[in-house]
Amino acid sequence: MKPLSRRSVLQAGAGLALAGPRVARAQSSGAPKRLLLISHCHGWNAETWKLRPDGATDSDPFQLDLTTLPEADWSAGLAPLYRHRQHLVALDGLTLLTAESDGGGNRHDRGFIHAWTGNWADFSGSDSRSTSASIDQLVAAAIARPDRLPSLELSVDGPGEVGRPVSYAASGARLPVANTPEAAWTRLFGLSSSPDPLVLRQQDAIAAAVNELDILGARLGAHGQARLNSEARHLTGLSTRIAGLADLSCPIVPERVATPSAFDDRFDAMSDLIAAAFACDLTRVISLSLGELPTADFGGETIADDVHKGIAHGVFDDPAKGTAMANYLTTHTAQVARLVDLLAATPDPAGGSLLDHTLVVWGSELGNSWHGYQHYLPVLIGGSWAFQTGRYHHWPHTTPAPVTVHPSIHPDGEVPLGGLPHQKMLVSVAQAMGLSVDHVGIPHFQSRSGNLIDASGTLNGLT
């Protein structure tokens, strides 16, 4: 396989763009659908993110057509995505209500679990766990190729971090991440680029183990046999994936590079690998966890050298810190826009571009960096086969579930009404990816005020 540079991919994509989206979609009806989760930390600065048409208030439901909204009217936080406006579905009016109602742990860990699994957190052990699989794993179980990676978990870490949690197995355990481009490259292309003579022997060993399990299973009762059959299926699947990855032939392989020191460069290196993994159909589901940015990357170095405690917690108490965290988010928006550039410019082997057949779900573990859950503002990018894109949706907060807020928002430190349960977004994503489900995680729950809240169903107006 010949390595292909980012510049080559972008230049190839320039010609693709000239063909027009209708031609691309007509050529690619059989292309696989793909899911990319992106999770940044510390939530949003709602005031510099949200869009409000003239005269509209937070109490008014509305939709905006982003394809016709002048660039001058875009918020500072969303502005870097203006060039991709026709692919966006911006969601304004959700709250991490179940995280607010859950107990135990810290609000970051609780938020990560609820944001991506929609279910309760388990803090009874030494490590935080979920009580069900995350949305990426639900989708992977439904759409993965048996001879490829079911999913790929990546992270771009801040100083001292080792992958903030995004993906959870059905058992509730956090899935390990590849947190350097070198590790991700090896997982994707290592077997095919440097064939290992031990691979065949490993497959023989797996086949022998499966045979032994079959023999042993015949001597056991129904319960024991069922457990052994499960193990046999797992080993057979592993053997199939090893064979598939070893025999891979792919025209788009990024160069294997040493891990850059700068966060931006590591983000771009991971973006290259994401595009290549999708183009080669190595996996159809990827999660990308973004750790804390260095303060110098968003102009916060004059305030503190630590984002979390030095800046993030003080957004409501110090205007300079509020501005810094707004810049923090805008820096991430610019990074996400570059990744979408690459997906839009990379040809899909089935026709069109990767973006034509990819749904990007960008969210966070918090509503804001003060640890609030009130304004949860995720963005969907792509997924035009399921959603009417180029839209900004706002729903007023009318759910009778109290939400903790900073005293500057309400002197009681709490507001009585929250937004829509974010699980409805997860259900919308699951259905877009072909799952027949009416809830993801918790279907209904009791708020702190005693009201029964329905968290099932999809968000209205997306299709």
DABELFEN-V134614 format. One record per residue. N is the residue number from 1. RES is the residue in three letters. SS is DSSP state (H for helix, E for strand, - for the rest). D_LAST is the distance of its C-alpha to the last C-alpha in whole Angstrom. Layout:
n/res/ss/d_last
N/RES/SS/D_LAST
N/RES/SS/D_LAST
This chain:
n/res/ss/d_last
1/MET/-/40
2/LYS/-/41
3/PRO/E/39
4/LEU/-/37
5/SER/-/37
6/ARG/H/34
7/ARG/H/35
8/SER/H/35
9/VAL/H/31
10/LEU/H/30
11/GLN/H/33
12/ALA/H/32
13/GLY/H/28
14/ALA/H/29
15/GLY/H/30
16/LEU/H/27
17/ALA/H/25
18/LEU/H/27
19/ALA/H/26
20/GLY/-/22
21/PRO/H/19
22/ARG/H/19
23/VAL/H/22
24/ALA/H/21
25/ARG/H/18
26/ALA/H/20
27/GLN/H/23
28/SER/-/21
29/SER/-/19
30/GLY/-/21
31/ALA/-/20
32/PRO/-/20
33/LYS/-/17
34/ARG/E/18
35/LEU/E/18
36/LEU/E/20
37/LEU/E/20
38/ILE/E/22
39/SER/E/24
40/HIS/E/26
41/CYS/-/29
42/HIS/-/29
43/GLY/-/26
44/TRP/-/25
45/ASN/-/27
46/ALA/H/25
47/GLU/H/27
48/THR/H/27
49/TRP/H/23
50/LYS/-/21
51/LEU/-/21
52/ARG/-/22
53/PRO/-/22
54/ASP/-/25
55/GLY/-/26
56/ALA/-/23
57/THR/-/24
58/ASP/-/23
59/SER/-/23
60/ASP/-/20
61/PRO/-/17
62/PHE/E/15
63/GLN/E/13
64/LEU/E/14
65/ASP/E/14
66/LEU/-/15
67/THR/-/16
68/THR/-/19
69/LEU/-/20
70/PRO/-/24
71/GLU/H/25
72/ALA/H/27
73/ASP/H/25
74/TRP/-/23
75/SER/-/24
76/ALA/-/27
77/GLY/-/25
78/LEU/-/22
79/ALA/H/24
80/PRO/H/25
81/LEU/H/21
82/TYR/H/21
83/ARG/H/22
84/HIS/H/19
85/ARG/H/17
86/GLN/H/15
87/HIS/H/13
88/LEU/E/13
89/VAL/E/10
90/ALA/E/13
91/LEU/E/13
92/ASP/E/16
93/GLY/-/17
94/LEU/E/18
95/THR/E/21
96/LEU/-/23
97/LEU/H/24
98/THR/H/25
99/ALA/H/27
100/GLU/H/29
101/SER/H/30
102/ASP/-/31
103/GLY/-/35
104/GLY/-/37
105/GLY/-/37
106/ASN/-/36
107/ARG/H/32
108/HIS/H/32
109/ASP/H/32
110/ARG/H/30
111/GLY/H/27
112/PHE/H/27
113/ILE/H/27
114/HIS/H/25
115/ALA/H/22
116/TRP/H/22
117/THR/H/23
118/GLY/-/22
119/ASN/-/25
120/TRP/-/29
121/ALA/E/31
122/ASP/E/34
123/PHE/-/37
124/SER/-/40
125/GLY/-/41
126/SER/-/42
127/ASP/-/39
128/SER/-/35
129/ARG/E/33
130/SER/E/30
131/THR/-/30
132/SER/-/27
133/ALA/-/26
134/SER/-/23
135/ILE/H/20
136/ASP/H/21
137/GLN/H/24
138/LEU/H/21
139/VAL/H/19
140/ALA/H/23
141/ALA/H/24
142/ALA/H/22
143/ILE/H/21
144/ALA/-/25
145/ARG/-/27
146/PRO/-/31
147/ASP/-/33
148/ARG/-/31
149/LEU/-/30
150/PRO/-/28
151/SER/-/26
152/LEU/E/28
153/GLU/E/29
154/LEU/E/30
155/SER/E/31
156/VAL/E/33
157/ASP/-/35
158/GLY/-/37
159/PRO/-/41
160/GLY/-/42
161/GLU/-/38
162/VAL/-/37
163/GLY/-/34
164/ARG/-/32
165/PRO/-/30
166/VAL/-/26
167/SER/-/27
168/TYR/E/28
169/ALA/-/29
170/ALA/-/29
171/SER/-/32
172/GLY/-/31
173/ALA/-/33
174/ARG/E/32
175/LEU/-/32
176/PRO/-/34
177/VAL/-/33
178/ALA/E/35
179/ASN/-/35
180/THR/-/37
181/PRO/H/36
182/GLU/H/39
183/ALA/H/38
184/ALA/H/35
185/TRP/H/36
186/THR/H/39
187/ARG/H/36
188/LEU/H/34
189/PHE/H/37
190/GLY/H/40
191/LEU/H/41
192/SER/H/40
193/SER/H/42
194/SER/-/45
195/PRO/-/46
196/ASP/-/48
197/PRO/-/50
198/LEU/H/50
199/VAL/H/46
200/LEU/H/48
201/ARG/H/50
202/GLN/H/47
203/GLN/H/45
204/ASP/H/49
205/ALA/H/49
206/ILE/H/46
207/ALA/H/46
208/ALA/H/50
209/ALA/H/48
210/VAL/H/46
211/ASN/H/49
212/GLU/H/51
213/LEU/H/48
214/ASP/H/48
215/ILE/H/51
216/LEU/H/51
217/GLY/H/48
218/ALA/-/51
219/ARG/-/53
220/LEU/-/51
221/GLY/-/49
222/ALA/H/46
223/HIS/H/45
224/GLY/H/46
225/GLN/H/45
226/ALA/H/42
227/ARG/H/42
228/LEU/H/44
229/ASN/H/41
230/SER/H/38
231/GLU/H/41
232/ALA/H/41
233/ARG/H/38
234/HIS/H/37
235/LEU/H/40
236/THR/H/39
237/GLY/H/36
238/LEU/H/37
239/SER/H/40
240/THR/H/37
241/ARG/H/35
242/ILE/H/39
243/ALA/H/40
244/GLY/H/36
245/LEU/H/36
246/ALA/H/40
247/ASP/-/40
248/LEU/-/37
249/SER/-/37
250/CYS/-/35
251/PRO/-/35
252/ILE/-/33
253/VAL/E/35
254/PRO/-/36
255/GLU/-/39
256/ARG/-/40
257/VAL/-/41
258/ALA/-/43
259/THR/-/41
260/PRO/-/41
261/SER/-/42
262/ALA/-/39
263/PHE/H/36
264/ASP/H/34
265/ASP/H/36
266/ARG/H/35
267/PHE/H/31
268/ASP/H/32
269/ALA/H/34
270/MET/H/31
271/SER/H/28
272/ASP/H/30
273/LEU/H/31
274/ILE/H/27
275/ALA/H/26
276/ALA/H/29
277/ALA/H/28
278/PHE/H/25
279/ALA/H/27
280/CYS/-/29
281/ASP/-/27
282/LEU/-/29
283/THR/-/26
284/ARG/-/23
285/VAL/E/22
286/ILE/E/24
287/SER/E/24
288/LEU/E/26
289/SER/E/28
290/LEU/E/29
291/GLY/-/32
292/GLU/-/34
293/LEU/-/35
294/PRO/-/39
295/THR/H/39
296/ALA/H/41
297/ASP/H/37
298/PHE/-/36
299/GLY/-/39
300/GLY/-/40
301/GLU/-/43
302/THR/-/45
303/ILE/-/44
304/ALA/-/44
305/ASP/-/44
306/ASP/-/42
307/VAL/H/38
308/HIS/H/37
309/LYS/H/41
310/GLY/H/42
311/ILE/-/39
312/ALA/H/36
313/HIS/H/37
314/GLY/H/39
315/VAL/-/36
316/PHE/-/36
317/ASP/-/40
318/ASP/-/41
319/PRO/H/39
320/ALA/H/40
321/LYS/H/38
322/GLY/H/35
323/THR/H/35
324/ALA/H/36
325/MET/H/33
326/ALA/H/31
327/ASN/H/32
328/TYR/H/32
329/LEU/H/28
330/THR/H/28
331/THR/H/30
332/HIS/H/27
333/THR/H/25
334/ALA/H/27
335/GLN/H/27
336/VAL/H/24
337/ALA/H/23
338/ARG/H/26
339/LEU/H/25
340/VAL/H/22
341/ASP/H/24
342/LEU/H/26
343/LEU/H/23
344/ALA/H/22
345/ALA/H/25
346/THR/-/26
347/PRO/E/26
348/ASP/-/24
349/PRO/-/27
350/ALA/-/25
351/GLY/-/24
352/GLY/-/22
353/SER/E/22
354/LEU/H/21
355/LEU/H/18
356/ASP/H/16
357/HIS/H/16
358/THR/E/16
359/LEU/E/14
360/VAL/E/16
361/VAL/E/16
362/TRP/E/19
363/GLY/E/20
364/SER/E/23
365/GLU/-/26
366/LEU/-/26
367/GLY/-/25
368/ASN/-/28
369/SER/-/31
370/TRP/-/33
371/HIS/-/32
372/GLY/-/29
373/TYR/-/26
374/GLN/-/25
375/HIS/-/23
376/TYR/E/21
377/LEU/-/19
378/PRO/-/17
379/VAL/E/15
380/LEU/E/13
381/ILE/E/14
382/GLY/E/13
383/GLY/-/10
384/SER/-/9
385/TRP/-/9
386/ALA/-/6
387/PHE/-/4
388/GLN/-/5
389/THR/-/9
390/GLY/-/12
391/ARG/E/11
392/TYR/E/13
393/HIS/E/12
394/HIS/E/15
395/TRP/-/16
396/PRO/-/19
397/HIS/-/21
398/THR/-/22
399/THR/E/23
400/PRO/-/26
401/ALA/-/27
402/PRO/-/30
403/VAL/E/29
404/THR/E/32
405/VAL/-/32
406/HIS/-/35
407/PRO/-/38
408/SER/-/37
409/ILE/-/34
410/HIS/-/35
411/PRO/-/39
412/ASP/-/39
413/GLY/-/36
414/GLU/E/34
415/VAL/E/31
416/PRO/-/30
417/LEU/-/26
418/GLY/E/24
419/GLY/-/20
420/LEU/E/17
421/PRO/E/18
422/HIS/-/17
423/GLN/H/17
424/LYS/H/14
425/MET/H/12
426/LEU/H/14
427/VAL/H/13
428/SER/H/9
429/VAL/H/11
430/ALA/H/13
431/GLN/H/11
432/ALA/H/10
433/MET/-/13
434/GLY/-/14
435/LEU/-/16
436/SER/-/16
437/VAL/-/16
438/ASP/-/16
439/HIS/-/17
440/VAL/-/19
441/GLY/-/22
442/ILE/-/23
443/PRO/-/22
444/HIS/E/23
445/PHE/E/26
446/GLN/E/29
447/SER/-/29
448/ARG/-/32
449/SER/-/33
450/GLY/-/33
451/ASN/-/29
452/LEU/E/27
453/ILE/E/24
454/ASP/E/21
455/ALA/-/19
456/SER/-/17
457/GLY/-/13
458/THR/-/10
459/LEU/-/9
460/ASN/-/8
461/GLY/-/6
462/LEU/-/4
463/THR/-/0
